[in-house]
């Protein structure tokens, strides 16, 4: 189980980042359709920050739990 944990965390970080990109893309499309009802397009990038932080945390955890490689002689 521990051997597969780093790969699972990396995959999960990519999924979280993908969800964030889709969310921001949806907000951009919403802004293009109704600019008077939504925030400016540049302000929608703020919504990507929590996804990037979560993905970075998951990727960092995957690096911590990955097996250590010791250089040979």
N, C-alpha and C positions, 0 to 999 in steps of 0.2 A: 504494500500500500504506500509506504513512504517513498518508494522509488518512482511511483507514478504521480505523486503530489506536485512536484515542480512543473511537470508538463500540464497537469490539470489547471494549475494556477495561471500559467502562461496563456492557455487557451481561454480561460475565464477573463483574463485581462484584455485579450483581443475582443472578446464578445462585449465586454463593458464599453470599450472604446468604440466599437461599431454601433452600439445602441446610442451612445452620445452623438456620434456623427449623424446618424439617422434623425435623432431628435432635433439637432441644430439645422439640418437640411430641411426638415418639415417646417421649422420656424421661418427659415428664409423663404420658402415657397409661400407660406402664409403671408409674409410681408409683401411679397411680389403681387399677390392677389388682392390684398386689402391693406395698402400702406397706411391708410388713415386710422386703422383699428389696432395696429400692432406697433411694437417698439421699433426703432431704427434697426436696420439689418446688422450693423456693427455691434449693437448692444446684445444681439442674440448670441454672439460668441461667448458671452459670459456663462451661458448655460452649459458650455462644453467643459468648463473648468472642473466641476466635481467629478465628471466622468474621467478626465485625464488624471486627476489625483487618485481616484480609486484604482484605475488601471495601473498607474505607477506603483501604488502600494502592493497590489497583487503581484506585479512583476518582481518587485523587490523581495517579497516573501518567497517567490519561486526561486530566486537566486540564493536566499538564505537556506532553503531546504534542499537545494540541489546537492548531489554528492560532490565532495571535495576531490579535486584531482591534485596529486602531489607530483611535481616534476621529477623525472627520472635522473639518474646520475649522469 
